Amino acid sequence: MPLSQEDVEKLCLLARLEITPEELADVAAKLSDIVALVNQLQAADTAGVVPMAHPLDRAQGLRADRVTESDQHERYQRNAPMVERDLYLVPKVIE
Amino acid sequence: MDNESTRGHEARVIDLASMHEATIAQLAQALKQRKISSKELTEHFLERIARLDDDLNAFITVTRDAALAQAEAADARLAAGDGTALTGIPIAHKDIFCTEGVKTSCGSRMLDNFISPYDATAVARLKQAGAVMLGKTNMDEFAMGSSNETSFYGPVHNPWDRETVPGGSSGGSAAAVAARLVCGATGTDTGGSIRQPAAFTGLTGIKPTYGRVSRYGMVAFASSLDQAGTLTRTAEDAALMLQSMAGTDERDSTSLPDPVPNFSKALEEPWENLTIGVPDNFFDDGLDPKNAQLVREALSVFERLGARLKDIHLEHLHLSVPVYYVVAPAEASSNLSRFDGVRYGHRAESSGGLTEFYMRTRGEGFGAEVKRRILTGAYVLSAGYYDAYYLQAQKVRQLISQDFARAFEDVDLIAGPTTPTPAFGLGQKVGDPIQMYLNDIYTIGAPLAGLPALSTPCGMVDDLPVGLQLVGPHLSEERLLAAAHRFQRETDWHTRVPPGYVD
């Protein structure tokens, strides 16, 4: 089932990803090819198979719940595009 | 550097002008015996980078001053007699590894302005061992690619033929080591990104067991698959680098707690009675007949040395590409949601609201292939498709993993070609993602099952190198390295230098 341009526009909104109107047809065509490729999975008999989420089937290690990191926000905020009074700036969200 | 007055000693084992021809193991000896200094070595490789990299584009960043300072510190350490095998050895890191104070771009416009505030664990450990970092290598954007053509910084050229690709995504690391611009380099492998470039450039590339090397500070692509490893000329050198990188890390809860064996010592362990499984799946219609012939000849070398070959079949392996192109994009779409234009990275000019701001920032910051993967991921995870695609892919992944586990009840290693063909031409596949994806058909299975795998040079097809791939059970890096080392003693494919990069 090929993806329509409307499908792609919906995915772009879900993924917060802008593509230009000129790119749209090409992206729809290539995503349709990829979906056709992965559709081969539908033929596999997976009745009773446990989904594999981690390649080694091991439990996560635990460690003590204590503070190990120091406050380095000034250092980290040097990479931020816009900072004011130690706060990251975003476009206005609340009217 | 060729100043006669500095060449007073009679018995320099290594000629200063041809230091790049030596392996890490050989240079470590020479450094330890003070026959050469790390400063001489570092200057020599920096000169090669300055002279030869314009045509290759293997480096995104060259850290000249820091490298010379590290070299001087290494020389002081060696003089005091407390160096390791890597002290003073020039290496490079794939630009996916965070390096404190140095740009870490991941091959993307999104991170073009990102100066990492910390070191990845793998970087910190190599630094601690005394390795000298010469710079950061080019790569496919966010490691998504098999040809290094998706990089924001332009494609990398294969030193064996600059009209062909070096493979990807660790293409810059591969080209840099193959052209003798550096002694060894780090890489990462999610679906073949160490082994395929190693095969295309005539190198030894190892992707260890999932979790063997910490992922802390490695820009995440697909967290259940990503694993760091090395690109070197020999298995012996791979053992030396991996020794420093491997081991548990409290900063990565998926890193394995298992003790790290002595890989160099393991190279000499007996292995003559190994049984090597040869899956018919690896010898399909897509495999170049000349490539197939060289792999068969490589297998006969193992046979002559005492190994037993056994035909096997991996029932679900043909589904590994579809599984990968569900699981990896799904994880990528989640991992890459962190790039929001707020905390770091590219930020678009936008006068609209928050949603428009995010969309424009990400639309400008990511290239075409990354966008395709994010959208594919969003698709397979979206309501109504999750069970049919994502959950189904995880189930087939389980079946593929079980196929390997069953095979390893009867065999010690699995062998086959690393790639279907030698390096393809620049621009040849970049317009057709499916053709590009299918190039990874032999390498994708191992990471899906979390298995360690290695590629070693096994011949030349039309003057281009091709690789033999070895896959082992979990935590069998010693066996893989020992087998490759033994093969490299019997053959000389790994010693070939790309014409034009000898001097």
Interface residues (C-beta under 8 A of the other chain):
Chain A: L3 V8 L11 C12 L13 L14 A15 R16 L17 E18 I19 T20 E23 V27 K30 L31 D33 I34 V35 L37 V38 N39 Q40 L41 Q42 A44 T46 V49 V50 P51 M52 A53 H54 P55 L56 R58 Q60 G61 R63 Q72 R75 Y76 R78 N79 A80 P81 M82 Y88 L89 V90 P91 K92 V93
Chain B: N113 F114 I115 P117 T209 Y210 G211 S224 L225 E250 S253 T254 L256 P257 H316 L319 V321 P322 V323 Y325 V326 S333 S337 G341 V342 R343 Y344 G345 H346 R347 S350 G352 G353 L354 T355 F357 Y358 M359 R360 R362 G363 E364 F366 A368 K371 R372 I374 L375 T376 G377 A378 Y379 V380 S382 A388 Y389 L391 Q392 A393 Q394 K395 V396 R397 Q398 L399 S401 P433 I434 Y437 P447 L448 A449 G450 H474
